[in-house]
Amino acid sequence: MRYPIILLDADYTLFDFDRAEGCALEATLARYGAPEGAEAMARYRAINNAYWAKLERGEIEKSVMLVRRFEDFFGSYGLSPDCAAVNREYLACLGTFSFLISGAFELCERLHEKGHHLCIVTNGTAVANASRLRDSGLEPYFDGIFISEVVGAEKPSPRFFEAVFAALGNPPLEDCIIVGDSLSSDMRGGRRAGIATCWFNPEGKTPNSDCDYVIRNLAELERVV
């Protein structure tokens, strides 16, 4: 066993976030008068992605960006609902959708059976992730669930990883690997923390930063660890 401790990102690594986001947005935004359809969805995602990038760079607090993304989105249509309420409803709705990436359940089941210690490490929200993990059936396979707003720091901050390692009893760094889809938060964060990194890259993109391993599907992870 090369890496006894595996830190797994949640969205786009274990969970099909695009599908869950689409369902939650459709159910939430229309109630506040937002347009429906592909153009509105693309507009929201562009605004949302820009705010998440700011969060990773430490330029904005999560509680602020979660509301401002909706303020900017609705504002672009000349609308001004209570965006704090919109955000609460959206996150609660998002937590009801636990769609998994193909092979995610089987992978976690096999790794757990082989004796690996699995942990979730995510910048997502606590309200959405707790219910999704439970409803997906993955919860029994994980020894730790580390959510940035609970930890008090966001990936790729070293403080996030320091908190994770402390909770795990400060294991040897060479025993740990992080697996995720994001070069900016998962791979960069793992590098800064001094652990191995594995980029989940199903679309075959060209990396713009170093990572130790690259996998195109989740089943390949078994050969890495």
C-alpha positions, -999 to 999 in steps of 0.1 A, spaced: 0 0 0 17 32 -12 -7 57 3 -27 46 34 -45 79 37 -64 93 8 -79 128 8 -107 130 -17 -123 162 -30 -161 161 -32 -175 181 -62 -164 169 -96 -144 141 -80 -170 120 -62 -201 140 -69 -216 151 -102 -219 187 -92 -231 200 -126 -261 178 -125 -269 186 -89 -264 223 -94 -286 223 -125 -315 206 -106 -311 229 -75 -309 261 -96 -339 252 -117 -359 245 -85 -348 277 -67 -342 306 -92 -375 304 -110 -393 311 -77 -376 345 -76 -384 355 -112 -351 346 -128 -352 336 -165 -349 299 -173 -329 281 -199 -293 275 -210 -283 312 -212 -293 319 -176 -275 288 -164 -244 298 -183 -246 333 -169 -249 321 -133 -221 296 -137 -197 322 -151 -204 345 -121 -202 317 -96 -169 303 -110 -154 338 -108 -164 341 -71 -150 307 -63 -117 316 -79 -116 347 -57 -123 326 -26 -94 303 -34 -71 333 -38 -82 346 -4 -98 377 -18 -133 372 -3 -150 355 26 -172 326 17 -203 339 35 -200 371 14 -194 354 -19 -223 329 -15 -247 358 -14 -230 382 -39 -230 356 -67 -268 357 -66 -268 395 -62 -247 398 -94 -268 372 -112 -302 387 -104 -288 422 -108 -278 414 -144 -315 410 -151 -326 441 -132 -339 420 -103 -332 424 -66 -347 396 -44 -334 388 -9 -303 370 -21 -294 357 14 -327 339 13 -321 327 -22 -287 313 -12 -302 295 18 -329 279 -3 -304 269 -30 -280 252 -6 -308 233 11 -320 222 -23 -285 213 -35 -281 190 -5 -310 169 -16 -292 158 -48 -265 132 -43 -256 122 -78 -222 104 -79 -195 104 -106 -194 71 -124 -174 46 -104 -172 67 -72 -192 43 -50 -173 12 -62 -140 29 -57 -146 40 -22 -160 6 -13 -129 -12 -26 -104 12 -11 -121 9 23 -121 -29 21 -83 -28 13 -77 -8 45 -72 27 32 -83 56 54 -106 78 33 -113 115 40 -134 141 23 -117 175 19 -139 201 3 -145 238 0 -182 232 -4 -207 242 22 -215 222 53 -253 223 47 -251 207 13 -223 182 19 -235 165 51 -268 154 35 -253 145 1 -227 122 17 -253 104 38 -278 100 10 -252 88 -15 -243 58 8 -206 68 9 -206 79 46 -196 45 61 -164 44 40 -150 77 53 -130 83 85 -132 120 83 -152 148 66 -133 181 64 -154 210 51 -136 244 48 -162 265 66 -160 241 95 -122 238 94 -119 276 93 -97 278 61 -101 271 24 -80 249 2 -53 256 -10 -44 273 23 -18 254 44 -40 261 74 -67 238 59 -43 209 56 -27 215 89 -61 211 105 -68 179 86 -35 164 96 -39 174 132 -74 157 133 -58 126 118 -31 125 145 -4 141 123 4 110 101 36 109 81 31 131 50 45 104 27 15 83 37 -10 109 23 -23 117 -11 -49 142 -23 -72 134 -52 -92 161 -69 -103 178 -101 -89 213 -92 -54 223 -100 -58 256 -81 -72 242 -49 -65 204 -47 -32 201 -65 -17 234 -53 -29 228 -18 -14 193 -17 19 206 -30 20 233 -4 11 208 23 40 184 12 18 155 2 14 135 -31 -12 149 -55 -34 130 -80 -53 151 -106 -87 136 -116 -88 148 -152 -116 130 -171 -116 155 -200 -79 151 -208 -70 187 -202 -33 198 -203 -22 206 -167 -9 241 -160 9 231 -128 27 200 -115 10 170 -100 24 136 -92 -3 116 -109 -30 121 -135 -60 98 -139 -88 99 -165 -113 77 -146 -117 69 -109 -109 32 -113 -73 42 -122 -67 55 -87 -64 19 -73 -32 15 -93 -18 48 -79 -24 41 -42 
